[in-house]
Amino acid sequence: MANLPESTLITVANLLPRLFQVINLATETEFNLFERYGETEETLPELEELNNAAERVRSSYNRLYGLVLQVAQTQPAASSTIIDLLYRSIEMAVANADASEASVREVKRSWNKPMTNNNQIPDAQTRARNVARLREVCLKFDELNMLLAQANAQAEIELQNSPLYVRRRQRVQKQLETEQAVLKNG
């Protein structure tokens, strides 16, 4: 059967709320930064990074949620590719959450310090250093997301070729042919 170990289900059940919290933190920080300073040459890199951080975690959330459903729908047993993809997605989701949360907190620290000091914008070196680190993390995650997307596509192909799905497609095709024959003759 396509069951997952209870420990895996508990891990996913605990991870989804964490991903939600990181998405919320990133979007809240983006909103506050925009409201406080607007979209300027100085804030634009951080606003984009906050948006990208939320999007990476949102992608992890959707992938993880979708894979768990895919495993549940795969009968008689999920392929090793789908199971491997699920476990890699869990690892990737944790890494995305950790990195995105750190990025958001760094942006918050960078922009919140000046608020107690006459609302000064962080110096150019600090902003450049933060943006460079964030871009490096983004590139690594983009690469990993591409690998996961390829594995997900492979798993989808395997799922579509599973005996259960083939049988379902044949049954639907037969029903369509029967309905077309009735309409044609009727």
N, C-alpha and C positions, 0 to 999 in steps of 0.2 A: 504494500500500500504506500501511498504518497505522504505518510505521516512524517513529521519532523520531531526530533527529540524535544522533550519539554523544556530543556535548558535553552535550546535555540529559540523556541517560541517566547520564553521569558526574556531572553536577551532582546529580541525584536520588540516585545511589548514595553520594555524599559527604554529602548533606544528611540522609538518614535516620539514620545513626549520630549525627550532631550533635543531631538532635531527641531521640533516645534519651537522650543524655547530659544534655540540659537537663531532660527529664522526670525522670530519675534524680536530678539535683541538687535539683530542686524537692521531690520526694517525700522525699528523704533529709533535706533541711533542715526540712521540715514535721515529719517524725518526730522529729528531734533537738530541735527547739523544743518539741514536745509533751512529749517525755520529760523534758526539762530543767525546763520551767516549767509544764507542764500546760495545760489549756484554761481560761484566765482571761479576765477582761474586757480585760486588757492584751494578751494573746497572740492572742485570737480574730481580730482583723482581719488579722494577719499570717498566721495559720494558714489563713484563708480565701483570702488572696491567693496563698499558696503552692499551695494546692489548685487555684485558678483558673488559675495560671500553668501548672501541669502539664497541666490539662485543655485549655487553649488549644493547647499544643504537641502534645498527644496528638491533638487534632482535626486539626491541620495534618498530622501524620504519617499519620493514617488517610486523609485526603482526598488527599494526594499519592500514597500507595501505591495507593489505589483508582483514581485517575485514570490512572496509568501502566498499570494492568491494563485499564482501560476502553479506552484508546487501542489497546493490543495486541489487544483483542478486537473492535475496530471494523474491519470490512472493507467495501468495498475500501479506504476511506480514512477517517480520523477527520475529523469535521467541524471547521470552523474554530472553532466555539464550544468544543468539547472541548479543542482545542489551546490556545486562548486561556485557557481556564479552568486548564489545566495550568500554563501559564507564570505566570499570576496566583497560582496556588497555591504555586508555587515562591517567588515574591517574598514572599507572605504568610507562608510557613513560615520564611523567613529573618528576616523582621521579627518574627514571633512568638518565634522562638528568641532573637534579640538582646534584645528587650524583656523576655521572661520571665527570661532569664539575668541581666539587669541588675537586675530586681526581686528575684530570689532573692539575688543578691549584696548588694543594699542591705539586705534583711532580715537576712542573716547578719552584715553589718557592724554593723547597729543592735543586734543581740542579742549578738554576740560581744564587743564592746568592754566591756560591763559585766561579762562573766564574768571579766575580769582585774581588775575593780574591785569586789570583794565581791558579785558576781552581782546588780548593780542592774539594774532594768528601765529601758529608755530613757525619757527624760522625755516627757511628754504631747505637747509641741510636735513633737518629732522623730517620734513615732509618728503623729501627725495629719498631718504633712507627708508622710511616707512613704505612708500610706494614701491620701491625696488624690491623689498622683502615680500610685500603682498603680491606683486606681479610674479615673482619666482614661485611662490606657493600656488598661485593661480595656474601657471604653466604646468606644474607637476600634477595638479588635480585635473586639468584638462586632458593631459596625457592618460592618466589613469581612467578618467571617465570615458575616453575613446576606447580603451581596452575593454572596459566593462560593457560599453554599447555593442562592441563586436561580439563579445561573449553572449550578450543578451540576444542578439540577432541569431546567433548559432543555436541558442537554446530554443528560440521561437521556431526555427526551422525543424528542430528535433520534435518539438511539441506538435507542430502541424503534420508531421509524418508519423506520429504515434498511432497505433491501431485504433484507439478510441476516437481520435479526431478523424481519421480516414473513414471509419464507420459512420460517424455523424455526418460528414460531408456527403457520403454515398446516400444516406437516408434522406437528407435534405434534397439532394439532386433527384432522387426517385420521387419524392413528394412533388417537386416542381414539375417534373415530367408528367406525373399523373394529373395534376391540376391543369396543365396546359392541354393535355389530351381531352379532359372533360370540357374545358372551355371551347376547344376546337370542334368537338363533336356535339356539344350541347347547345 
